[in-house]
Amino acid sequence: MIYNQIFKYLHINNYITSNVTISKNVVYHNERPVFENSGVELPAFLLSVYQHFELAYSKFHKMDSLSKLGWLATEVLLKDAGIKQYQPQQVGLVLSNANASLDSDQKYMQSVADIPSPALFVYTLPNIMIGEICIRNNFKGEDAFFIFEKFDAAFIEQYVAQLLDTNVLEACICGWVDVLNDDYKSVLFLVEKAEKAGAIPFSAKNLDTIFDNLIIDKI
Amino acid sequence: MPAVYIVADNIYSPIGTTTSQNFERIKQGISGIQKHSNKTISDTDFQASLFNYKENEEFNTLSNSKFERLLIASVEAALKDAGVDVTSEKTILIVSTTKGNVSLLETNPNDAGLKNRVALHTSAKIVARHFGFVNQPLVVSNACISGIMAILTGVRLLQSGRYETAVVVGADEISKFVLSGFQSFNAISEEPCKPFDQNRTGITLGEGAATIVLSTDVKYADRIKVLGGAVSNDANHISAPSRTGEELSEAIDRTLSMAGLKPEDIDLISAHGTATSYNDEMEAKAIALAGLETVPTNSLKGYYGHTLGAAGLIESIISIQSIKQNIILPTLGFETLGVSNPINICTTLTTKRMKTCLKTASGFGGCNAVVLFSK
């Protein structure tokens, strides 16, 4: 118990300095819709996001849907975020979802009956998405992938705050990226130690508020 | 921050079903790897360390999948005589796996029920319910570093004060899904794997489960301690390791500085040593960069094969036994050094007074993990 008290006493405030939601064919940056393309299936939607933001990254096209979704969300998240101020090992990722890589697992399993595809097999691990984001941005810090039935804001808040407060990381991209067939959702948060204009305190309550954003449901 | 102690552990593998049985048999040079002709897994014969049919039959709760039965068998053995209250609100279960129940995709109809049955959180809940854990279990799935990452996650959750006990269990089974995938990469060795050897030709897979019970309770102060650990990413390639080993080396450096130790304080390294050309080369570079090239280093893959989500746990437990018993195990399959840096690969069983052991792993997605244990 005493350590709990010490931790609370030492607790340093961290801030959500940027957040992105991609859900129901809409991209939201800091809770404002920035792109919408309804009525298309996930692969076409993901490509339209890539084109809309005028991204040029040939590796994008070989990624599975999970990596594309997480990678695109990160591209929007880091837009104008000044992430280059950090050293590579100071930036890490703590991501989570419910279905791990099951979307790609199914596709790989279909290939096994014919010729097993190494290009599909490599995506049958959820942390490959973290690898893709790290390669793009040269992030070399701590990362982790956890599986939860539902987004666990309390766990993410506690675990990421510990990584920041113990100086393992200076900035952390955390949140949820899940894809299974036509169902998908990505909500990512950039968490930093310094308060910036428009930043909100990094708390489980704020993570949940953004994750379940009422604005999103109204559209 | 409070110290974290290892209260109990278990290895449930084709070599043995307790930690001491596993260690005794490995000391005798016994490997779980043999040639298998099993058409449900592969059209061609393959080398692997697999549970035999009889051992599978010995599991008693048949409504659970093989993966879940492995987790349960290992946790049960670890908790026996450990005196740990799993029903406490201060106890958490952490599950490490790469592919969990994925073999069900090979045998079951692809319907809505299958999605839930294959979900890793479903398996974790089954195990938690079996033992009566009250907290939601945590699942780590981060490729081949999952086992070490699960230990480090347990350490952090204990050091935060949120929990006092963490039961960390890992398992993976070898199915057609997994074997065909590594075969498609041409990563599987025809012969039992030869870590760090000049004639190494790739991985041998293995199945198994292992459990480590962690606690911050000072009544365990005479036990093995987890002094620290770190994770890094290569940011280089999703399926090939770093060309320089800098990122694994950096994770080693961070681990040593957390523990306030220097390279000369490390008595043993249990490397990942998968016996692929690139992995072993990268690891040798990282070990040399970290100033550890003279430290006795082994790979246990020649005994267990690559046990994926269990590997970090199985190999940590064996290495802990090594420092407890002051016995360095040889690297089965290794004959002649086949990496650029002259690291010190253990070739014979030797006795040496030891205090500390570093366990490392690397995996797809460019991830590296390090954990440090001490008497």
Boltz contact constraints between the chains, C-beta under 6 A:
constraints:
  - contact:
      token1: [A, 3]
      token2: [B, 2]
      max_distance: 6.0
  - contact:
      token1: [A, 3]
      token2: [B, 161]
      max_distance: 6.0
  - contact:
      token1: [A, 4]
      token2: [B, 161]
      max_distance: 6.0
  - contact:
      token1: [A, 7]
      token2: [B, 161]
      max_distance: 6.0
  - contact:
      token1: [A, 100]
      token2: [B, 120]
      max_distance: 6.0
  - contact:
      token1: [A, 100]
      token2: [B, 141]
      max_distance: 6.0
  - contact:
      token1: [A, 105]
      token2: [B, 102]
      max_distance: 6.0
  - contact:
      token1: [A, 109]
      token2: [B, 105]
      max_distance: 6.0
  - contact:
      token1: [A, 112]
      token2: [B, 180]
      max_distance: 6.0
  - contact:
      token1: [A, 116]
      token2: [B, 180]
      max_distance: 6.0
  - contact:
      token1: [A, 116]
      token2: [B, 184]
      max_distance: 6.0
  - contact:
      token1: [A, 118]
      token2: [B, 184]
      max_distance: 6.0
  - contact:
      token1: [A, 118]
      token2: [B, 185]
      max_distance: 6.0
  - contact:
      token1: [A, 121]
      token2: [B, 181]
      max_distance: 6.0
  - contact:
      token1: [A, 121]
      token2: [B, 184]
      max_distance: 6.0
  - contact:
      token1: [A, 122]
      token2: [B, 238]
      max_distance: 6.0
  - contact:
      token1: [A, 122]
      token2: [B, 239]
      max_distance: 6.0
  - contact:
      token1: [A, 125]
      token2: [B, 143]
      max_distance: 6.0
  - contact:
      token1: [A, 125]
      token2: [B, 364]
      max_distance: 6.0
  - contact:
      token1: [A, 126]
      token2: [B, 141]
      max_distance: 6.0
  - contact:
      token1: [A, 127]
      token2: [B, 142]
      max_distance: 6.0
  - contact:
      token1: [A, 127]
      token2: [B, 143]
      max_distance: 6.0
  - contact:
      token1: [A, 127]
      token2: [B, 365]
      max_distance: 6.0
  - contact:
      token1: [A, 128]
      token2: [B, 238]
      max_distance: 6.0
  - contact:
      token1: [A, 128]
      token2: [B, 365]
      max_distance: 6.0
  - contact:
      token1: [A, 130]
      token2: [B, 365]
      max_distance: 6.0
  - contact:
      token1: [A, 131]
      token2: [B, 238]
      max_distance: 6.0
  - contact:
      token1: [A, 131]
      token2: [B, 365]
      max_distance: 6.0
  - contact:
      token1: [A, 131]
      token2: [B, 366]
      max_distance: 6.0
  - contact:
      token1: [A, 134]
      token2: [B, 233]
      max_distance: 6.0
  - contact:
      token1: [A, 134]
      token2: [B, 235]
      max_distance: 6.0
  - contact:
      token1: [A, 135]
      token2: [B, 235]
      max_distance: 6.0
  - contact:
      token1: [A, 138]
      token2: [B, 235]
      max_distance: 6.0
  - contact:
      token1: [A, 139]
      token2: [B, 235]
      max_distance: 6.0
  - contact:
      token1: [A, 140]
      token2: [B, 232]
      max_distance: 6.0
  - contact:
      token1: [A, 140]
      token2: [B, 233]
      max_distance: 6.0
  - contact:
      token1: [A, 140]
      token2: [B, 235]
      max_distance: 6.0
  - contact:
      token1: [A, 140]
      token2: [B, 247]
      max_distance: 6.0
  - contact:
      token1: [A, 142]
      token2: [B, 231]
      max_distance: 6.0
  - contact:
      token1: [A, 143]
      token2: [B, 233]
      max_distance: 6.0
  - contact:
      token1: [A, 145]
      token2: [B, 141]
      max_distance: 6.0
  - contact:
      token1: [A, 145]
      token2: [B, 142]
      max_distance: 6.0
  - contact:
      token1: [A, 147]
      token2: [B, 120]
      max_distance: 6.0
  - contact:
      token1: [A, 147]
      token2: [B, 121]
      max_distance: 6.0
  - contact:
      token1: [A, 147]
      token2: [B, 139]
      max_distance: 6.0
  - contact:
      token1: [A, 147]
      token2: [B, 141]
      max_distance: 6.0
  - contact:
      token1: [A, 149]
      token2: [B, 121]
      max_distance: 6.0
  - contact:
      token1: [A, 162]
      token2: [B, 156]
      max_distance: 6.0
  - contact:
      token1: [A, 162]
      token2: [B, 160]
      max_distance: 6.0
